Amino acid sequence: MILTDKEIRDRVINYQNYSTKYPKKEAKKLIEGFDENSLQSASFDVSITDKIHIFAGSFDIIDSHIQQDIDKMYEEVSISNGYIIAPKEYILVTLNEKFNMPIDLTAHMRPRTRFTRLGLTISDQHMNPTYSGKLQVGVFNSTQFAIKIYPGTKIGQLIFEELTDTPTEEKWYSNDVKAEYQDEGDFIGAKVSKEIMAVVDEEYNKLQQRLHKEIKK
C-alpha cells in the first residue's frame, strides 16, 4: 500500500504512536527536515543541499576492488551560487532531508516531471526498512545543453510503501554488518564490499607467504 499525504504527515508528527507496534525499533520521525510544501498527495519532494560531489581528475582505469582508487574520484563543490551541469555530466547531490525508515515501510525515488522534460535524469534509489540517513542521488544531464541548478532544488520525489509483514530481524538494514551507508550524514562515496575486501586480503596474504618462501630459498 502506498502512503498518502495524510499517512506521511502522521508518520512525522505522531511518530511516537508507532513505537508500541514495533518495540524492538526506536520510533523516530519518518522525515527530519519535513516541509509541508514538499508534501504531495502520495509522495514527498526532496531537495538538495549547497554541496555536491563531482568526478574529478582523470583515470585510465578505476579498479572497483581498490578503495583508494574510488576515493580519488570525488571532489566536493559548493553550489551556493548555483552549479552548471555540463552536457553528459554526472554528479552526486546530497539531500537536505534525513529519513528514518521504520521496519514496516520502504521507499523509492522517482524523478519529477519538470526535470524529466528538461533532460535531467536521477538515479534510482531504494530505502530498505530501518535505513537511516541522507541519501546521495546521482543527477545526469542527458542533453546537449548546460543546465544550472541551485541549493534547495527539489530534485525528485519519494514514494513510501507499507509492507505486508515485518521483515526478519536479521535482515533489517540497521542490523546488517554490510550496511555501509547507515546513518550517513556527510558524503560517503562508493565502498568496496566487505566480501570483496576479504577475498583481496586473502589473496594478498597468500602472495606474501609465497614471497617469504622464495626469500628463504
C-alpha angles and dihedrals in degrees: 000000000000115000119242126218090267093055095044090050092048091053088057102041101032099029092136090066088072097055094087091053093058108025094172092062121061111238114241136168109281090224125028108199091031115181119191089211089062093055115103129185093274106000144044124235115228126209135203132243127234091264127076134171122231129188106259135193127009130278130184089203132007110203107216089204094058115077093197091060092050095047092055091059096076134076123181115228130187114228098185087130094037133269129247112221108211121224110284091006121143121205137172120234128193119225121235092219125077118212127209107192116204120216094260099054138069128183138206131201118232130183122251116243095237092057093044088056091046091054097248110133125191130210122259110255129189127190116204122211112282093021113140127186149065114299125231109219126197117227121194126191102215095179135085089242129088109239125200123217131185139207111278093030110153097232103174147345133249124221117202122209128192117227122233092225141014113268120241107276093234088058096054111122090230089058096046112108087202093058098116096173103047112133091007112177106147118045117289116187128207114310130211106240118252090238091057092046090052091053092046091049091048092051091046091053091049090052091050091051091051091049091051090051091050092049092051090054 
